[in-house]
Amino acid sequence: MSSADATSIFDRLCVHLSIGEIIRLTRTCKALSHLYRTLVGLRHWNVDRDLLRFVKDPWGFRSQLARYDGLISGSFALQFFERVCWEESNLDIFSESGEGAQTLEKYLKEKERYCFINKGFSNAYNVGSGRQRHTVRTFERSNSDGTTAKAQIITSHYPPLQAILRGFHGTHVINILTWNKAYALFPNTTFIIREGVALKKQDEVFQPFVEKYEKRNYRLTEMQKHDPRRSMSEIVEIRRPGDRLTWSIPFDTTGMEAPNTPAYVLEHSAFGFDNSRYRSPDTCSYNIEVWSFEACILRYRYTQPNLDGPFRDIQRELDRLKVEKLQRLPADRQPPNRQFMMPDLDGGDLGRWRQELLDNDVPGLKYYDDQMPRWYAEWEQRVPPSARISMAPLVAEEGEQPDVI
């Protein structure tokens, strides 16, 4: 049998297999070890095909996501990884409030012929009040086959990754699609064990979502019942999209214009877990800890769980560089003595000090975003071996030996 014939047979066979079964098959012998990587290039994980349910021009839509930093999450992203289709589901697009969200809405209406239906604040995404509430704008389009497509643009005043991490009721729904890659942050828990770890109280607000996903064969597990060994330690102190535990699938971007925001910004935006909140006699859930992080010498915003872990070291390095640059300003334009390290230099006055550096043409002025991957890598090397993530990823890279599922 030729290699092409074998690939064709496996391609047809894998239509009927789950990702867990495919991975097990790749681990039976060396001859099948390449199977998953071969399938990704075929039709099994094809984002443009899946997007055709909602947009007529998937390539053009992904180009808009690239240009305006939009993310897709919720049920569509889960279906993409599962290779299933739930006819009643929507397309959930997350964007920061402002020009990007407005342009994405304009694209849906003018290019994809969607009609605006309503605006509200969905209980599925709310994480607080005021600036932390998510605005949900709903759009619909009637298709030629008699079906109706529904899309939602969920906006907030902070990065869309933060909105996704803070808004959903369980880990199984936290999967992310960008313009060029898909990220499943909890792949073993979601796709092998088929459960989600609770991130919200199972009250009257979130219970409907719990029941909806139980019908789709995803069980929600509360913290006191969660066995970290079963989820292969995906609930750890510091996580980020694209880390060793993430299952990621790259998309074909041939001919697409590269976005203004590099991919490393999302992949070095961290989050963590806090199990001390939302405790009650009848329920107990983890809380994802994630906050916006920015500095006057960084061009982009990131997320962090707190100032522990990598961000303690990164903040220290940023403070050193920040003081170095600000000291080059004319004396009458510098911050008052002893305020070089104050938080307001990177808080409410962040734009002011960033502009001061630009207006005064400070020698050697640059943004340090391109150093974030290096700073992360250096921190990871300093982590004691006993504290490092030791589990193998769901899908091994070339040459890796994953744990048997």
N, C-alpha and C positions, 0 to 999 in steps of 0.2 A: 504494500500500500504506500502510495506516495505521501509526502508531507502535506500536500494540498488536499488530498482526499481525507487524510486523518483530521485536518483542521475543519473541513466541511462537516464531517461526522460529529465532531465535538461541538461545533457550532449549533447543530440541530439538537443534540442531546442537552446542551446547557440551557436551552429555552425552558426546559422542564425542571431545572435544578435551582435551588436557592443558592445564595452566595456562600452559605456555610457548606453546602454539599459540594459546590465547585471547589472551594478551598481544600476540603478534605480530599477530593479527587486529585488535586495537584500535589498532595503530599504522599500519595501512594507509591510513586516511583519517580525517578529522575526524568523519564521520558515525558511525563505529564506536568512537570514543574513549571513549564512555560505557559500552561493553558490559560490562566487568568490574564496574563499580559497580552496574549494573542486575542482574547475575546474583547478586551477593552477597545481594540482597534476595529472591531467588527460592529455588529448592530445591537449588542446587548446593553450598552450604556451610551446611548446616543441622545444628547441633550436637545439637539435641534429637532429630532423626530418627536420627542415628548412635548416640546414647546408648541408644536403645530396645533395642539388642542386649543391654545390660547392666542397665538399670534401667527399671522400669515407669513411673516418674514423673521424667522428666529435669528438669523445672522444680524439683521438690522437691529433687532431688539437687544441682543447681547452687546452690540456696539454702543447702544444707549446706556446699558448698565455700566460698561467700561468708562464711558465719558463722565457719568455722574455718580459713580461709586454706589450703585444700587446693588442690593443683595436679594436673593430669593431664598425663602425658608418655608417652614410649615409643611403642610401635607404634600405639596408638589415635590419638594426636595426629598422627602421620605419615599414617595413613589418612585422617584428617579433611581434611588439606590436599590429599592426592592424590585424594580422592573415590573411594576403593577400599575393599574389605572383605576382610580376611584372616580366614577363618572360625576358624582355630586361635588367633587372638590373644586377649590378655587386656586388661583395663582396669587400668592402673597409676595409683594415686592416691598422691601424695606429701604427707606431712604431718609437721609437727614433733611429736616425742614429747610426750605429755601429754594434756590434756583434749580437745583438738581431734581427735587421732587416735582416742582412745577413743570419742568421740561419733560420728565417722564410721563406726567399726566397728559401733557399736550401731545406727546408721541402716541399714546394709547388712543386718544380721541381722533387725531388727524390721520395718522398712518394706519392704525388698526381698527378704526371705526367703532370704538367703544363709546358708550354713552354714560355720562355721570349719573349715578342713582342716588346716592346719599353720602352724608358725612356724619361720623359719630365717633364715640370713644368705646371701643370694643373691650369687654371684660376679659377677652382672651389675651390682651396685650397690656392692659394697665398694670403699672407697677407702683403707682403712687398718685399724687395729685399735682396740679400746677404744671410746671415744666416737664415733669416726668411722665405725664400721661401721653399715650400714643394716639394720634389722630388717624382714623381709618377712613379712607375715601374709597367708595365702592363703585365699580364700573361693570357694565354688562354689554354683551354683543350677541345678536341673533345670528346663528350660522345658517348656511344654505341647507344643511341636512336637518334643520328643525331643532337642533340643540341650542342651548344658551351657554356662552362662556362668561365667566365672572372673574374679574381681577380686582385686587385690593392693593392700594398703596398705603403703607403704614409708615407714618412719619413721626419723628421726635426731635428734640433739640440736642441730641447727642448721637454719636456714631451708630449706624444701623446694627453693627455687631453687638453693641451694648444693649440695644433694644431687644434683639433676638435672645440674648443670654438671660436677660432679666424678665422676659415676658411669658415664656412658655411654662406649662405645668409639669413637664417631665423631660428627661434627657432624650427620649426617643424622638422627639419632635425637633431637636436642635441639630439640624443638618443645614448646610449652607451651600448655595450655588452662586458663584461670581460669574463674570463674563468669560473666564477662562479655566475655571476649575470647580470641582465639587468637593466638599469636605463633610465627612461624617465624623463627628467628634466622639461618639460613643459607639463604635461599630460592633464590638463584641456583645455589649449589653443589648443593643437594639436588634441586630440581625442574626446573632447566634442564639442568645438566650431569649430574645424576643420579649424584652421587658423594658420599661422606663423607670428610672429612679425619680421619685417624687421631688419636685422643686417648689410646690405650692401646697397650701392646705387643701384638702379635698372637701371644700365647702360648697355651698349652693352656686358660687360663681364658677368654679372649675369642674364640678362634678359632671356636667354635660360633656365636657371634653374628655374626661376620663372614660366615660361610658362609650363615647364615639370611637375611641381608639381600642377599647376592649373588644368592640365588635369587629375591629380590623385585626384582631389577634395580637394586641400589645397590652400586656398586663402592667399596671403601675405598682411599684414596690415602694413602701415607706422605708424611712431610714433605719428604723430599728429592726426591720426584717431584711434589710439589704446585706447580702454577703459579698464583701469586696472580692473574694476569691472567684466568685461566679462571674463578676463583671471584668475580671482580669485587671483590677486596679485602675480602671479608667477614672474613678472618682479620687483624684489625688490633689495635692495642695496647689500646684501651679500647672495650668494647661494653656494651650494656644492652638489655633487652627494650623494644621500642617505639622504638628509635633509628631513624635514617634507613634503615638497612639491613634492618630487620625488616619482614616481611610480616605485618600484623596484620588480623584480621577481627573486628569487634564482633558480639556476640550480642544478641538481643532479651532485654531484662531487664524488660519491662513488668510492673509489679506486684510485682517482687522488692524485698525490703528491702535497702537499701544496707549493705554490711559495715562492721565497725568499722575495718578496715584500708583506707585509701584506695588506689586503683589506682596513684597516683604512687609508692608505696613500692616495688612491684615494678618499675615502669618507671624508677626511679632507683637500682636495685641493679645495680652494674657488675661486670664481669669482664674479664679480659685473657688474653693468650696468652704462654706461655714456651716457647721451643723448645730450651732448654738441658738439659732433663731427658729421661729415658727413652731415651738414646742407646745404641745397640749396633751391632755390625758389620752385622747383618742387618735391623734395623728402626729406624725413627726416627719419632717422633710428637710432635705438639704437646702441651702440657699447659695446660689451662685453670687459670688462677690466680684463685682466688676465696676470700675470707675474710669472716667475719661482721664487721659494723661496727655499733657502738652507742655511745651516749653518755648521760650522766645527764640531759641536756636534750633528748634525742630520745625520743619515745614508742615508736618502732618500731625493729626491727633491719633493717639493709640489708646489702648485700654490696659488697665492693670487691676489686680485684685487688692493690693495694698502696697506698702513700701517694703515689704519683706521680699525674699527671693531675689530674682534678677533685678527688680526695680530699685532695690536699695543700692546696689552697685551702680546701676545705670543713672539713678538720680545723683549719686555722688559725683560721677564723671560729668554729667550735664551741669551741675552746679559749678564745678571747677572751670569748665569751658565758658559758662555764662559769665562768671566774674571776670575771666580773662578778657572777654570781648567788651563788656560794659566798662571796664577800666580804661579802654581805649577811646571812649567818648570824651569830648571836651569836658573840663571839670564842671562847668555850669550845667551840663546836661546829664551828669551821672546821678544815679539814685543817691539819696542821703546816706551818710556813713552808717554802717552796720545793717543796711537794708539790702545789700547785694543778694543775700541768701533768703530774703523774705518770700513767702509764698505768693504775695501779690505781684511779684515780677513775672510769675507764670500764671496768674489768676486773672482778676479783672483788668489789670494793666498790661496783660501779655501783649496785646496788639500795639500798645504805646511803645514798649521797649523794643519790640521787633522793628517798628517803624523808625525809632531813634537810631538804631544800628544801621538801617538802610539809608536814612536821610543824611547821616554824617559820614557815609562812605568809609566805615571802619575798615582799616587794612586787615586782610585775611578773613573778612566776614564770610561765613558759609553756614549752611544748614548741615546738621550732623545725622540726618535720617539714615544715610547709607552706612552708618556705623552700627546701627541697631542689630543687624544679624551678627556682627562680630562680637558686640558686647554680650548678647545672649549666649553665643557659643563659648565665650570665656567664662561666663557664669556657670554654664552647664559643666564645664571641665572642672570647676572648683567644688561642685557639689560632691560630698562624700559618696563613695560607691554604695553604701548602705541606704542612702536616701534617693538614689537615682531610680528612674522608671526602669524596671528590669524586665517587664513583660515584652514579648515580641509583638509586632503589629499584626493586625488581622491579615493584611496582604503584605507579604515580604518583598523587600527590594531584591534586586539581583544579587545572589550570593548569600542572602540571609537565611537562617534556619528558624522559622517561626515555631512557636509552641503548637502542639497538636490540639485542635479544638475538639 
